């Protein structure tokens, strides 16, 4: 599967479908999280700083909980709020 913006992934997917479709582990390595999010390390860490996603330490280095990437996917598919 080619990597693209989260909004480009087919909606709607459950968390399980999201994990299976992208072959993601429970804690996604930073490099892979950047690929899934289609962004660089700097943007990923900006998302962390803003509280939109967590970065956790593990023995193999830092990673992002798959639930946080899924939440960004859901937000990317949320209907636009009308004023």
Beta strands, then each sheet from edge to edge (+ up, - down):
strand 1: 27-29
strand 2: 56-58
strand 3: 61-65
sheet 1: 1+ 3- 2+
end
